[in-house]
Amino acid sequence: MVDNRVFVPAAGGCNVQEMNLYASGIVSPMATTIARAYTRNSLYTGRAAFSHDGKKVAFVVKSGLHVKDIP
Amino acid sequence: MYAIDLSTNTVRFLRLGSLAALSGDGSSALIRSYPPPSFVEEAYVVSTTTSMSRRVNLGLEPTEHAWHFKWEAGELKAYTVYHDGLVSEIRVRTVSNGNISVIVRTNEFMWFDAASVSNDGTQIAWWTTECLSQPQEAATFRK
């Protein structure tokens, strides 16, 4: 028996999403990737905040708080 | 929103809404509100010493959302994310004259509320998201 089933994408939603956190200067924009994460659905959102001196960025993703230097 | 003068502990009612930004000298506050029945966003610059207010038109497009405001050299700047379905942009608008600077343009979807600007206004960080695998509906049978 030939299985002729086809699967079609559902409207909306997402099983796997890639999230990227970028940083850039404003005067001379050039995006640098700070973090990348993969999540199982589209319910996750990211947050980010610079340190006072602008040399680090803190971000929350997948229930974890991280701090990274700005390259 | 209220303002308090910390030297005298004087409290002043400014306006209904939420604070979006305070000017560097503390004399003005940008207050946003979504009044019924339309719930269309309004923005006001309010004096923290007199409560006098004036409405400001942010001039945003329907698919543009302001996520950060900052007074820079006396000019109120609105940081926004704009989507047109294909591209996302981070924009900086000068509220007084409507000038737009596009900082970043990308094909990835940007969250409007997941970005940050450094205190000195020279750097910006933002999150994007891209769906790699969409959910599958129940099997559909071909004859």
N, CA and C atoms of all chains as a GROMACS GRO file, in nm:
protein
  642
    1MET      N    1   0.085  -0.118   0.000
    1MET     CA    2   0.000   0.000   0.000
    1MET      C    3   0.089   0.124   0.000
    2VAL      N    4   0.055   0.214  -0.089
    2VAL     CA    5   0.134   0.337  -0.100
    2VAL      C    6   0.079   0.440  -0.003
    3ASP      N    7   0.168   0.496   0.076
    3ASP     CA    8   0.125   0.601   0.170
    3ASP      C    9   0.135   0.736   0.100
    4ASN      N   10   0.019   0.787   0.068
    4ASN     CA   11   0.017   0.914  -0.002
    4ASN      C   12  -0.008   1.033   0.089
    5ARG      N   13   0.010   1.009   0.219
    5ARG     CA   14  -0.014   1.121   0.309
    5ARG      C   15   0.090   1.230   0.285
    6VAL      N   16   0.044   1.350   0.293
    6VAL     CA   17   0.139   1.463   0.288
    6VAL      C   18   0.112   1.550   0.411
    7PHE      N   19   0.216   1.604   0.463
    7PHE     CA   20   0.203   1.692   0.578
    7PHE      C   21   0.214   1.837   0.530
    8VAL      N   22   0.125   1.916   0.577
    8VAL     CA   23   0.128   2.057   0.536
    8VAL      C   24   0.152   2.142   0.661
    9PRO      N   25   0.228   2.248   0.644
    9PRO     CA   26   0.254   2.333   0.760
    9PRO      C   27   0.125   2.396   0.811
   10ALA      N   28   0.110   2.398   0.941
   10ALA     CA   29  -0.005   2.467   1.000
   10ALA      C   30   0.018   2.617   0.993
   11ALA      N   31  -0.091   2.689   0.989
   11ALA     CA   32  -0.079   2.834   0.987
   11ALA      C   33  -0.040   2.882   1.126
   12GLY      N   34   0.065   2.960   1.135
   12GLY     CA   35   0.107   3.015   1.263
   12GLY      C   36   0.181   2.914   1.347
   13GLY      N   37   0.243   2.962   1.455
   13GLY     CA   38   0.316   2.873   1.544
   13GLY      C   39   0.451   2.835   1.488
   14CYS      N   40   0.531   2.772   1.571
   14CYS     CA   41   0.665   2.734   1.527
   14CYS      C   42   0.716   2.625   1.621
   15ASN      N   43   0.766   2.516   1.564
   15ASN     CA   44   0.822   2.409   1.646
   15ASN      C   45   0.962   2.442   1.695
   16VAL      N   46   1.044   2.486   1.603
   16VAL     CA   47   1.182   2.519   1.638
   16VAL      C   48   1.214   2.657   1.583
   17GLN      N   49   1.257   2.744   1.669
   17GLN     CA   50   1.295   2.876   1.622
   17GLN      C   51   1.438   2.907   1.663
   18GLU      N   52   1.504   2.981   1.574
   18GLU     CA   53   1.639   3.028   1.605
   18GLU      C   54   1.629   3.172   1.652
   19MET      N   55   1.694   3.199   1.765
   19MET     CA   56   1.696   3.334   1.818
   19MET      C   57   1.840   3.385   1.815
   20ASN      N   58   1.857   3.506   1.769
   20ASN     CA   59   1.990   3.567   1.765
   20ASN      C   60   1.988   3.700   1.838
   21LEU      N   61   2.091   3.722   1.918
   21LEU     CA   62   2.109   3.852   1.981
   21LEU      C   63   2.227   3.920   1.912
   22TYR      N   64   2.201   4.037   1.859
   22TYR     CA   65   2.305   4.112   1.789
   22TYR      C   66   2.334   4.241   1.865
   23ALA      N   67   2.454   4.294   1.843
   23ALA     CA   68   2.488   4.427   1.892
   23ALA      C   69   2.556   4.503   1.780
   24SER      N   70   2.542   4.634   1.785
   24SER     CA   71   2.601   4.717   1.680
   24SER      C   72   2.620   4.858   1.734
   25GLY      N   73   2.721   4.927   1.678
   25GLY     CA   74   2.729   5.069   1.702
   25GLY      C   75   2.617   5.138   1.626
   26ILE      N   76   2.575   5.255   1.673
   26ILE     CA   77   2.465   5.324   1.607
   26ILE      C   78   2.517   5.412   1.493
   27VAL      N   79   2.630   5.476   1.515
   27VAL     CA   80   2.683   5.567   1.413
   27VAL      C   81   2.734   5.489   1.292
   28SER      N   82   2.807   5.382   1.317
   28SER     CA   83   2.857   5.297   1.208
   28SER      C   84   2.805   5.156   1.228
   29PRO      N   85   2.682   5.130   1.186
   29PRO     CA   86   2.620   5.001   1.216
   29PRO      C   87   2.694   4.882   1.153
   30MET      N   88   2.728   4.785   1.235
   30MET     CA   89   2.781   4.657   1.188
   30MET      C   90   2.742   4.553   1.292
   31ALA      N   91   2.653   4.464   1.253
   31ALA     CA   92   2.597   4.371   1.350
   31ALA      C   93   2.696   4.262   1.388
   32THR      N   94   2.710   4.239   1.517
   32THR     CA   95   2.790   4.130   1.570
   32THR      C   96   2.698   4.037   1.648
   33THR      N   97   2.714   3.908   1.624
   33THR     CA   98   2.630   3.812   1.698
   33THR      C   99   2.684   3.795   1.840
   34ILE      N  100   2.598   3.818   1.936
   34ILE     CA  101   2.636   3.804   2.077
   34ILE      C  102   2.593   3.667   2.131
   35ALA      N  103   2.479   3.621   2.090
   35ALA     CA  104   2.429   3.492   2.139
   35ALA      C  105   2.332   3.433   2.039
   36ARG      N  106   2.324   3.300   2.041
   36ARG     CA  107   2.228   3.230   1.954
   36ARG      C  108   2.164   3.119   2.038
   37ALA      N  109   2.036   3.102   2.021
   37ALA     CA  110   1.966   2.998   2.098
   37ALA      C  111   1.858   2.936   2.011
   38TYR      N  112   1.828   2.812   2.040
   38TYR     CA  113   1.721   2.743   1.969
   38TYR      C  114   1.614   2.704   2.070
   39THR      N  115   1.492   2.739   2.039
   39THR     CA  116   1.384   2.709   2.132
   39THR      C  117   1.278   2.625   2.062
   40ARG      N  118   1.200   2.556   2.144
   40ARG     CA  119   1.108   2.457   2.090
   40ARG      C  120   0.974   2.516   2.045
   41ASN      N  121   0.947   2.637   2.084
   41ASN     CA  122   0.824   2.698   2.037
   41ASN      C  123   0.843   2.849   2.033
   42SER      N  124   0.741   2.915   1.987
   42SER     CA  125   0.754   3.058   1.965
   42SER      C  126   0.708   3.139   2.086
   43LEU      N  127   0.697   3.074   2.200
   43LEU     CA  128   0.653   3.147   2.318
   43LEU      C  129   0.767   3.224   2.383
   44TYR      N  130   0.891   3.184   2.354
   44TYR     CA  131   1.004   3.250   2.416
   44TYR      C  132   1.028   3.387   2.354
   45THR      N  133   1.059   3.482   2.436
   45THR     CA  134   1.107   3.610   2.386
   45THR      C  135   1.236   3.644   2.458
   46GLY      N  136   1.316   3.725   2.401
   46GLY     CA  137   1.444   3.761   2.462
   46GLY      C  138   1.436   3.897   2.530
   47ARG      N  139   1.530   3.922   2.615
   47ARG     CA  140   1.546   4.052   2.678
   47ARG      C  141   1.695   4.086   2.675
   48ALA      N  142   1.727   4.212   2.675
   48ALA     CA  143   1.868   4.251   2.673
   48ALA      C  144   1.882   4.386   2.741
   49ALA      N  145   1.997   4.407   2.806
   49ALA     CA  146   2.023   4.535   2.871
   49ALA      C  147   2.174   4.558   2.875
   50PHE      N  148   2.216   4.679   2.838
   50PHE     CA  149   2.357   4.715   2.845
   50PHE      C  150   2.397   4.747   2.988
   51SER      N  151   2.525   4.723   3.018
   51SER     CA  152   2.580   4.773   3.143
   51SER      C  153   2.594   4.925   3.132
   52HIS      N  154   2.616   4.990   3.245
   52HIS     CA  155   2.621   5.137   3.245
   52HIS      C  156   2.730   5.189   3.150
   53ASP      N  157   2.845   5.119   3.147
   53ASP     CA  158   2.954   5.167   3.061
   53ASP      C  159   2.942   5.116   2.918
   54GLY      N  160   2.839   5.038   2.888
   54GLY     CA  161   2.817   4.992   2.752
   54GLY      C  162   2.912   4.884   2.705
   55LYS      N  163   2.990   4.827   2.798
   55LYS     CA  164   3.089   4.728   2.757
   55LYS      C  165   3.038   4.585   2.767
   56LYS      N  166   2.929   4.567   2.838
   56LYS     CA  167   2.871   4.433   2.853
   56LYS      C  168   2.721   4.440   2.821
   57VAL      N  169   2.668   4.326   2.784
   57VAL     CA  170   2.524   4.318   2.765
   57VAL      C  171   2.474   4.196   2.842
   58ALA      N  172   2.370   4.216   2.916
   58ALA     CA  173   2.305   4.107   2.989
   58ALA      C  174   2.180   4.066   2.912
   59PHE      N  175   2.155   3.938   2.909
   59PHE     CA  176   2.035   3.895   2.837
   59PHE      C  177   1.977   3.770   2.903
   60VAL      N  178   1.850   3.756   2.883
   60VAL     CA  179   1.778   3.640   2.937
   60VAL      C  180   1.726   3.560   2.821
   61VAL      N  181   1.759   3.432   2.823
   61VAL     CA  182   1.703   3.345   2.720
   61VAL      C  183   1.693   3.204   2.778
   62LYS      N  184   1.586   3.137   2.748
   62LYS     CA  185   1.563   3.000   2.795
   62LYS      C  186   1.586   2.988   2.946
   63SER      N  187   1.528   3.082   3.018
   63SER     CA  188   1.530   3.084   3.165
   63SER      C  189   1.669   3.105   3.224
   64GLY      N  190   1.766   3.144   3.145
   64GLY     CA  191   1.900   3.169   3.198
   64GLY      C  192   1.940   3.315   3.179
   65LEU      N  193   2.011   3.369   3.277
   65LEU     CA  194   2.062   3.505   3.267
   65LEU      C  195   2.210   3.499   3.233
   66HIS      N  196   2.251   3.568   3.130
   66HIS     CA  197   2.388   3.564   3.083
   66HIS      C  198   2.443   3.706   3.070
   67VAL      N  199   2.573   3.718   3.084
   67VAL     CA  200   2.641   3.846   3.063
   67VAL      C  201   2.758   3.822   2.968
   68LYS      N  202   2.766   3.902   2.865
   68LYS     CA  203   2.877   3.887   2.770
   68LYS      C  204   2.937   4.024   2.740
   69ASP      N  205   3.069   4.022   2.713
   69ASP     CA  206   3.136   4.145   2.672
   69ASP      C  207   3.096   4.180   2.529
   70ILE      N  208   3.086   4.308   2.501
   70ILE     CA  209   3.065   4.354   2.365
   70ILE      C  210   3.200   4.349   2.293
   71PRO      N  211   3.211   4.279   2.182
   71PRO     CA  212   3.342   4.268   2.114
   71PRO      C  213   3.390   4.406   2.066
   72MET      N  214   0.067   5.932   3.644
   72MET     CA  215   0.208   5.955   3.673
   72MET      C  216   0.222   6.075   3.765
   73TYR      N  217   0.312   6.061   3.859
   73TYR     CA  218   0.342   6.170   3.951
   73TYR      C  219   0.491   6.202   3.941
   74ALA      N  220   0.526   6.322   3.978
   74ALA     CA  221   0.667   6.360   3.990
   74ALA      C  222   0.692   6.402   4.134
   75ILE      N  223   0.806   6.368   4.187
   75ILE     CA  224   0.841   6.411   4.321
   75ILE      C  225   0.972   6.487   4.316
   76ASP      N  226   0.973   6.603   4.378
   76ASP     CA  227   1.097   6.681   4.392
   76ASP      C  228   1.167   6.630   4.516
   77LEU      N  229   1.279   6.564   4.496
   77LEU     CA  230   1.345   6.497   4.610
   77LEU      C  231   1.404   6.595   4.710
   78SER      N  232   1.424   6.720   4.669
   78SER     CA  233   1.480   6.817   4.764
   78SER      C  234   1.373   6.872   4.858
   79THR      N  235   1.248   6.870   4.814
   79THR     CA  236   1.140   6.924   4.897
   79THR      C  237   1.033   6.820   4.929
   80ASN      N  238   1.045   6.703   4.871
   80ASN     CA  239   0.944   6.598   4.884
   80ASN      C  240   0.807   6.642   4.832
   81THR      N  241   0.806   6.736   4.740
   81THR     CA  242   0.680   6.782   4.682
   81THR      C  243   0.636   6.686   4.573
   82VAL      N  244   0.512   6.641   4.584
   82VAL     CA  245   0.459   6.547   4.487
   82VAL      C  246   0.360   6.620   4.396
   83ARG      N  247   0.372   6.596   4.266
   83ARG     CA  248   0.283   6.663   4.170
   83ARG      C  249   0.225   6.559   4.076
   84PHE      N  250   0.092   6.567   4.057
   84PHE     CA  251   0.028   6.480   3.958
   84PHE      C  252   0.057   6.535   3.820
   85LEU      N  253   0.100   6.448   3.730
   85LEU     CA  254   0.131   6.492   3.595
   85LEU      C  255   0.020   6.458   3.497
   86ARG      N  256  -0.009   6.329   3.485
   86ARG     CA  257  -0.106   6.286   3.385
   86ARG      C  258  -0.130   6.137   3.399
   87LEU      N  259  -0.246   6.091   3.354
   87LEU     CA  260  -0.270   5.947   3.348
   87LEU      C  261  -0.186   5.887   3.237
   88GLY      N  262  -0.124   5.777   3.263
   88GLY     CA  263  -0.043   5.711   3.162
   88GLY      C  264   0.079   5.650   3.224
   89SER      N  265   0.173   5.612   3.139
   89SER     CA  266   0.296   5.551   3.189
   89SER      C  267   0.415   5.632   3.138
   90LEU      N  268   0.517   5.636   3.221
   90LEU     CA  269   0.636   5.715   3.188
   90LEU      C  270   0.717   5.645   3.080
   91ALA      N  271   0.751   5.720   2.977
   91ALA     CA  272   0.836   5.664   2.872
   91ALA      C  273   0.978   5.718   2.883
   92ALA      N  274   0.994   5.842   2.928
   92ALA     CA  275   1.129   5.898   2.940
   92ALA      C  276   1.122   6.026   3.023
   93LEU      N  277   1.232   6.054   3.089
   93LEU     CA  278   1.248   6.178   3.165
   93LEU      C  279   1.365   6.254   3.102
   94SER      N  280   1.347   6.385   3.083
   94SER     CA  281   1.457   6.461   3.024
   94SER      C  282   1.575   6.464   3.120
   95GLY      N  283   1.693   6.495   3.068
   95GLY     CA  284   1.814   6.490   3.148
   95GLY      C  285   1.809   6.579   3.270
   96ASP      N  286   1.745   6.696   3.260
   96ASP     CA  287   1.737   6.786   3.376
   96ASP      C  288   1.612   6.761   3.459
   97GLY      N  289   1.532   6.662   3.420
   97GLY     CA  290   1.414   6.627   3.497
   97GLY      C  291   1.297   6.722   3.479
   98SER      N  292   1.306   6.817   3.390
   98SER     CA  293   1.199   6.917   3.376
   98SER      C  294   1.081   6.867   3.294
   99SER      N  295   1.102   6.767   3.211
   99SER     CA  296   0.996   6.717   3.124
   99SER      C  297   0.987   6.566   3.131
  100ALA      N  298   0.865   6.517   3.118
  100ALA     CA  299   0.842   6.373   3.114
  100ALA      C  300   0.760   6.340   2.991
  101LEU      N  301   0.796   6.233   2.926
  101LEU     CA  302   0.714   6.184   2.815
  101LEU      C  303   0.622   6.077   2.870
  102ILE      N  304   0.493   6.098   2.856
  102ILE     CA  305   0.395   6.005   2.911
  102ILE      C  306   0.309   5.950   2.798
  103ARG      N  307   0.297   5.818   2.796
  103ARG     CA  308   0.216   5.752   2.694
  103ARG      C  309   0.090   5.696   2.759
  104SER      N  310  -0.018   5.697   2.682
  104SER     CA  311  -0.142   5.640   2.734
  104SER      C  312  -0.223   5.584   2.618
  105TYR      N  313  -0.318   5.501   2.653
  105TYR     CA  314  -0.404   5.435   2.554
  105TYR      C  315  -0.548   5.453   2.600
  106PRO      N  316  -0.601   5.576   2.586
  106PRO     CA  317  -0.732   5.605   2.647
  106PRO      C  318  -0.848   5.540   2.572
  107PRO      N  319  -0.951   5.495   2.647
  107PRO     CA  320  -1.071   5.444   2.582
  107PRO      C  321  -1.149   5.561   2.524
  108PRO      N  322  -1.240   5.541   2.429
  108PRO     CA  323  -1.284   5.409   2.380
  108PRO      C  324  -1.197   5.356   2.267
  109SER      N  325  -1.112   5.439   2.210
  109SER     CA  326  -1.038   5.392   2.091
  109SER      C  327  -0.913   5.313   2.129
  110PHE      N  328  -0.856   5.342   2.246
  110PHE     CA  329  -0.731   5.280   2.290
  110PHE      C  330  -0.617   5.306   2.192
  111VAL      N  331  -0.630   5.414   2.116
  111VAL     CA  332  -0.520   5.454   2.028
  111VAL      C  333  -0.416   5.528   2.112
  112GLU      N  334  -0.292   5.496   2.087
  112GLU     CA  335  -0.185   5.553   2.169
  112GLU      C  336  -0.178   5.705   2.156
  113GLU      N  337  -0.158   5.771   2.271
  113GLU     CA  338  -0.130   5.914   2.274
  113GLU      C  339  -0.001   5.935   2.351
  114ALA      N  340   0.069   6.041   2.316
  114ALA     CA  341   0.194   6.072   2.387
  114ALA      C  342   0.194   6.222   2.420
  115TYR      N  343   0.238   6.254   2.539
  115TYR     CA  344   0.241   6.393   2.585
  115TYR      C  345   0.376   6.422   2.649
  116VAL      N  346   0.426   6.543   2.625
  116VAL     CA  347   0.540   6.593   2.700
  116VAL      C  348   0.483   6.681   2.810
  117VAL      N  349   0.515   6.647   2.935
  117VAL     CA  350   0.454   6.712   3.050
  117VAL      C  351   0.564   6.777   3.134
  118SER      N  352   0.540   6.901   3.173
  118SER     CA  353   0.633   6.969   3.263
  118SER      C  354   0.621   6.909   3.403
  119THR      N  355   0.732   6.873   3.462
  119THR     CA  356   0.727   6.814   3.597
  119THR      C  357   0.712   6.921   3.705
  120THR      N  358   0.719   7.047   3.665
  120THR     CA  359   0.704   7.155   3.765
  120THR      C  360   0.568   7.223   3.758
  121THR      N  361   0.501   7.217   3.641
  121THR     CA  362   0.371   7.284   3.628
  121THR      C  363   0.259   7.189   3.586
  122SER      N  364   0.292   7.070   3.543
  122SER     CA  365   0.196   6.972   3.487
  122SER      C  366   0.138   7.015   3.354
  123MET      N  367   0.187   7.125   3.299
  123MET     CA  368   0.141   7.164   3.165
  123MET      C  369   0.187   7.057   3.066
  124SER      N  370   0.096   7.023   2.974
  124SER     CA  371   0.131   6.917   2.881
  124SER      C  372   0.101   6.959   2.738
  125ARG      N  373   0.175   6.901   2.647
  125ARG     CA  374   0.145   6.919   2.506
  125ARG      C  375   0.153   6.784   2.438
  126ARG      N  376   0.056   6.761   2.350
  126ARG     CA  377   0.055   6.632   2.282
  126ARG      C  378   0.161   6.631   2.173
  127VAL      N  379   0.228   6.519   2.159
  127VAL     CA  380   0.327   6.505   2.053
  127VAL      C  381   0.283   6.392   1.961
  128ASN      N  382   0.307   6.414   1.834
  128ASN     CA  383   0.274   6.314   1.734
  128ASN      C  384   0.401   6.236   1.702
  129LEU      N  385   0.402   6.110   1.737
  129LEU     CA  386   0.522   6.029   1.713
  129LEU      C  387   0.534   5.993   1.565
  130GLY      N  388   0.425   6.002   1.491
  130GLY     CA  389   0.430   5.978   1.347
  130GLY      C  390   0.462   5.836   1.308
  131LEU      N  391   0.427   5.742   1.394
  131LEU     CA  392   0.462   5.603   1.366
  131LEU      C  393   0.373   5.545   1.257
  132GLU      N  394   0.430   5.455   1.178
  132GLU     CA  395   0.351   5.383   1.080
  132GLU      C  396   0.273   5.272   1.151
  133PRO      N  397   0.170   5.217   1.086
  133PRO     CA  398   0.086   5.117   1.155
  133PRO      C  399   0.163   4.995   1.205
  134THR      N  400   0.269   4.958   1.137
  134THR     CA  401   0.345   4.840   1.179
  134THR      C  402   0.477   4.879   1.244
  135GLU      N  403   0.477   4.994   1.307
  135GLU     CA  404   0.597   5.044   1.374
  135GLU      C  405   0.565   5.066   1.522
  136HIS      N  406   0.656   5.024   1.606
  136HIS     CA  407   0.631   5.036   1.750
  136HIS      C  408   0.753   5.100   1.817
  137ALA      N  409   0.726   5.199   1.900
  137ALA     CA  410   0.835   5.265   1.973
  137ALA      C  411   0.861   5.188   2.102
  138TRP      N  412   0.987   5.152   2.126
  138TRP     CA  413   1.020   5.073   2.244
  138TRP      C  414   1.115   5.146   2.338
  139HIS      N  415   1.162   5.264   2.299
  139HIS     CA  416   1.255   5.337   2.385
  139HIS      C  417   1.253   5.484   2.346
  140PHE      N  418   1.258   5.570   2.446
  140PHE     CA  419   1.265   5.714   2.421
  140PHE      C  420   1.382   5.771   2.498
  141LYS      N  421   1.442   5.873   2.441
  141LYS     CA  422   1.556   5.934   2.509
  141LYS      C  423   1.571   6.078   2.462
  142TRP      N  424   1.598   6.169   2.558
  142TRP     CA  425   1.632   6.305   2.521
  142TRP      C  426   1.781   6.310   2.494
  143GLU      N  427   1.817   6.355   2.375
  143GLU     CA  428   1.958   6.367   2.339
  143GLU      C  429   1.982   6.510   2.292
  144ALA      N  430   2.065   6.582   2.366
  144ALA     CA  431   2.094   6.722   2.335
  144ALA      C  432   1.965   6.802   2.316
  145GLY      N  433   1.869   6.779   2.404
  145GLY     CA  434   1.745   6.854   2.400
  145GLY      C  435   1.643   6.804   2.300
  146GLU      N  436   1.680   6.706   2.219
  146GLU     CA  437   1.587   6.650   2.120
  146GLU      C  438   1.534   6.516   2.170
  147LEU      N  439   1.404   6.499   2.160
  147LEU     CA  440   1.344   6.372   2.200
  147LEU      C  441   1.357   6.272   2.085
  148LYS      N  442   1.420   6.160   2.114
  148LYS     CA  443   1.439   6.056   2.013
  148LYS      C  444   1.352   5.935   2.049
  149ALA      N  445   1.291   5.877   1.948
  149ALA     CA  446   1.211   5.756   1.966
  149ALA      C  447   1.280   5.643   1.891
  150TYR      N  448   1.310   5.536   1.961
  150TYR     CA  449   1.367   5.417   1.900
  150TYR      C  450   1.252   5.322   1.869
  151THR      N  451   1.244   5.279   1.745
  151THR     CA  452   1.130   5.199   1.703
  151THR      C  453   1.176   5.074   1.628
  152VAL      N  454   1.083   4.979   1.621
  152VAL     CA  455   1.100   4.866   1.529
  152VAL      C  456   0.985   4.869   1.431
  153TYR      N  457   1.020   4.856   1.305
  153TYR     CA  458   0.922   4.859   1.197
  153TYR      C  459   0.928   4.726   1.122
  154HIS      N  460   0.810   4.673   1.090
  154HIS     CA  461   0.803   4.550   1.010
  154HIS      C  462   0.719   4.578   0.886
  155ASP      N  463   0.760   4.524   0.773
  155ASP     CA  464   0.671   4.534   0.656
  155ASP      C  465   0.634   4.397   0.602
  156GLY      N  466   0.660   4.293   0.681
  156GLY     CA  467   0.629   4.157   0.638
  156GLY      C  468   0.750   4.087   0.579
  157LEU      N  469   0.841   4.162   0.521
  157LEU     CA  470   0.963   4.103   0.464
  157LEU      C  471   1.087   4.142   0.544
  158VAL      N  472   1.094   4.268   0.579
  158VAL     CA  473   1.212   4.315   0.651
  158VAL      C  474   1.170   4.378   0.784
  159SER      N  475   1.267   4.381   0.875
  159SER     CA  476   1.251   4.453   1.001
  159SER      C  477   1.356   4.564   1.002
  160GLU      N  478   1.320   4.673   1.063
  160GLU     CA  479   1.414   4.785   1.077
  160GLU      C  480   1.413   4.837   1.219
  161ILE      N  481   1.531   4.871   1.269
  161ILE     CA  482   1.539   4.953   1.389
  161ILE      C  483   1.559   5.096   1.342
  162ARG      N  484   1.472   5.183   1.387
  162ARG     CA  485   1.477   5.322   1.345
  162ARG      C  486   1.495   5.412   1.466
  163VAL      N  487   1.556   5.525   1.444
  163VAL     CA  488   1.560   5.631   1.544
  163VAL      C  489   1.490   5.752   1.484
  164ARG      N  490   1.382   5.792   1.547
  164ARG     CA  491   1.306   5.907   1.497
  164ARG      C  492   1.333   6.029   1.585
  165THR      N  493   1.355   6.142   1.523
  165THR     CA  494   1.358   6.269   1.595
  165THR      C  495   1.215   6.321   1.599
  166VAL      N  496   1.158   6.323   1.720
  166VAL     CA  497   1.014   6.347   1.731
  166VAL      C  498   0.976   6.486   1.680
  167SER      N  499   1.061   6.586   1.700
  167SER     CA  500   1.023   6.723   1.666
  167SER      C  501   1.008   6.744   1.516
  168ASN      N  502   1.086   6.674   1.435
  168ASN     CA  503   1.078   6.698   1.291
  168ASN      C  504   1.046   6.573   1.209
  169GLY      N  505   1.029   6.459   1.275
  169GLY     CA  506   0.991   6.338   1.204
  169GLY      C  507   1.104   6.270   1.128
  170ASN      N  508   1.226   6.323   1.140
  170ASN     CA  509   1.338   6.260   1.070
  170ASN      C  510   1.358   6.117   1.116
  171ILE      N  511   1.388   6.028   1.020
  171ILE     CA  512   1.407   5.887   1.051
  171ILE      C  513   1.548   5.847   1.012
  172SER      N  514   1.618   5.782   1.104
  172SER     CA  515   1.745   5.717   1.072
  172SER      C  516   1.724   5.568   1.085
  173VAL      N  517   1.753   5.494   0.979
  173VAL     CA  518   1.744   5.349   0.986
  173VAL      C  519   1.879   5.297   1.033
  174ILE      N  520   1.879   5.232   1.149
  174ILE     CA  521   2.004   5.182   1.207
  174ILE      C  522   2.035   5.043   1.155
  175VAL      N  523   1.934   4.960   1.153
  175VAL     CA  524   1.952   4.820   1.116
  175VAL      C  525   1.836   4.778   1.027
  176ARG      N  526   1.868   4.705   0.920
  176ARG     CA  527   1.762   4.645   0.838
  176ARG      C  528   1.797   4.498   0.820
  177THR      N  529   1.702   4.410   0.846
  177THR     CA  530   1.731   4.267   0.839
  177THR      C  531   1.609   4.191   0.791
  178ASN      N  532   1.633   4.072   0.734
  178ASN     CA  533   1.521   3.986   0.694
  178ASN      C  534   1.467   3.907   0.812
  179GLU      N  535   1.540   3.903   0.922
  179GLU     CA  536   1.492   3.830   1.039
  179GLU      C  537   1.389   3.914   1.113
  180PHE      N  538   1.300   3.846   1.181
  180PHE     CA  539   1.197   3.915   1.256
  180PHE      C  540   1.256   3.969   1.387
  181MET      N  541   1.232   4.095   1.414
  181MET     CA  542   1.280   4.157   1.538
  181MET      C  543   1.166   4.170   1.637
  182TRP      N  544   1.197   4.143   1.761
  182TRP     CA  545   1.100   4.173   1.865
  182TRP      C  546   1.107   4.321   1.898
  183PHE      N  547   0.992   4.381   1.910
  183PHE     CA  548   0.994   4.526   1.931
  183PHE      C  549   1.037   4.563   2.072
  184ASP      N  550   1.023   4.471   2.164
  184ASP     CA  551   1.049   4.507   2.304
  184ASP      C  552   1.171   4.435   2.359
  185ALA      N  553   1.255   4.384   2.273
  185ALA     CA  554   1.368   4.304   2.320
  185ALA      C  555   1.500   4.365   2.277
  186ALA      N  556   1.506   4.496   2.280
  186ALA     CA  557   1.627   4.565   2.240
  186ALA      C  558   1.672   4.657   2.352
  187SER      N  559   1.794   4.703   2.341
  187SER     CA  560   1.850   4.791   2.444
  187SER      C  561   1.945   4.890   2.379
  188VAL      N  562   1.949   5.010   2.433
  188VAL     CA  563   2.043   5.112   2.388
  188VAL      C  564   2.135   5.143   2.505
  189SER      N  565   2.266   5.157   2.476
  189SER     CA  566   2.359   5.189   2.584
  189SER      C  567   2.332   5.330   2.637
  190ASN      N  568   2.378   5.356   2.758
  190ASN     CA  569   2.350   5.484   2.822
  190ASN      C  570   2.401   5.602   2.741
  191ASP      N  571   2.516   5.584   2.676
  191ASP     CA  572   2.570   5.695   2.599
  191ASP      C  573   2.511   5.703   2.459
  192GLY      N  574   2.418   5.613   2.428
  192GLY     CA  575   2.348   5.620   2.300
  192GLY      C  576   2.431   5.580   2.180
  193THR      N  577   2.543   5.511   2.202
  193THR     CA  578   2.629   5.476   2.088
  193THR      C  579   2.611   5.333   2.041
  194GLN      N  580   2.551   5.248   2.125
  194GLN     CA  581   2.540   5.106   2.089
  194GLN      C  582   2.397   5.058   2.107
  195ILE      N  583   2.367   4.954   2.031
  195ILE     CA  584   2.233   4.899   2.037
  195ILE      C  585   2.244   4.746   2.029
  196ALA      N  586   2.157   4.678   2.098
  196ALA     CA  587   2.151   4.531   2.093
  196ALA      C  588   2.006   4.491   2.071
  197TRP      N  589   1.986   4.385   1.994
  197TRP     CA  590   1.849   4.344   1.965
  197TRP      C  591   1.842   4.195   1.938
  198TRP      N  592   1.727   4.141   1.969
  198TRP     CA  593   1.699   4.000   1.942
  198TRP      C  594   1.622   3.985   1.812
  199THR      N  595   1.651   3.877   1.742
  199THR     CA  596   1.568   3.840   1.627
  199THR      C  597   1.523   3.696   1.645
  200THR      N  598   1.426   3.657   1.568
  200THR     CA  599   1.382   3.518   1.571
  200THR      C  600   1.348   3.474   1.430
  201GLU      N  601   1.375   3.349   1.403
  201GLU     CA  602   1.345   3.292   1.273
  201GLU      C  603   1.292   3.151   1.294
  202CYS      N  604   1.178   3.121   1.236
  202CYS     CA  605   1.120   2.987   1.253
  202CYS      C  606   1.190   2.890   1.158
  203LEU      N  607   1.241   2.781   1.215
  203LEU     CA  608   1.311   2.681   1.134
  203LEU      C  609   1.222   2.562   1.101
  204SER      N  610   1.122   2.538   1.183
  204SER     CA  611   1.037   2.421   1.163
  204SER      C  612   0.896   2.453   1.208
  205GLN      N  613   0.804   2.453   1.112
  205GLN     CA  614   0.666   2.483   1.147
  205GLN      C  615   0.594   2.358   1.191
  206PRO      N  616   0.493   2.371   1.276
  206PRO     CA  617   0.417   2.254   1.318
  206PRO      C  618   0.347   2.188   1.200
  207GLN      N  619   0.331   2.056   1.209
  207GLN     CA  620   0.262   1.982   1.104
  207GLN      C  621   0.116   1.962   1.144
  208GLU      N  622   0.031   1.980   1.048
  208GLU     CA  623  -0.109   1.950   1.074
  208GLU      C  624  -0.129   1.798   1.065
  209ALA      N  625  -0.243   1.753   1.105
  209ALA     CA  626  -0.275   1.611   1.091
  209ALA      C  627  -0.260   1.570   0.945
  210ALA      N  628  -0.227   1.446   0.925
  210ALA     CA  629  -0.201   1.398   0.790
  210ALA      C  630  -0.319   1.427   0.698
  211THR      N  631  -0.285   1.473   0.580
  211THR     CA  632  -0.386   1.498   0.479
  211THR      C  633  -0.372   1.389   0.373
  212PHE      N  634  -0.481   1.326   0.336
  212PHE     CA  635  -0.473   1.214   0.242
  212PHE      C  636  -0.505   1.257   0.101
  213ARG      N  637  -0.421   1.212   0.010
  213ARG     CA  638  -0.450   1.232  -0.131
  213ARG      C  639  -0.517   1.107  -0.184
  214LYS      N  640  -0.605   1.125  -0.283
  214LYS     CA  641  -0.666   1.008  -0.347
  214LYS      C  642  -0.578   0.964  -0.462
   0.00000   0.00000   0.00000
